[in-house]
Amino acid sequence: MTVFVGDEELTTALLDRLAHHATVITTKGKSYRMRKRRDPEASTTAVTPTKPPPRAAPRS
């Protein structure tokens, strides 16, 4: 499926530009969203990461 019906090239270009400056955060464990879906009373307290994420390379 494409965002712009029938224009796969435009959709690919749009997604590429959106993802270019994105910060990807990788988490481990079960999804908080799915846990809340199963148990609406589930805790929503923040979890402190065990190590900081890697720094991004400077942009030129």
C-alpha positions, 0 to 999 in steps of 0.5 A: 500500500502506498500513501499516495495511491499509485505513486510508489516513488513519491511515497518512498521519497516522502518516507525517506525524508521523514526518516532521515532526521528521525531518532530511532529509539530501541526498547526491550521488553513488552510493549507498554501500549499492548500491556495497557490494552490488556490491563487498563489499570496497569502502571504508567510510571516511567522507567529509567534506561540502564545506559544512555543511548549512543550520541548521533554523529555530527551533521555536516 
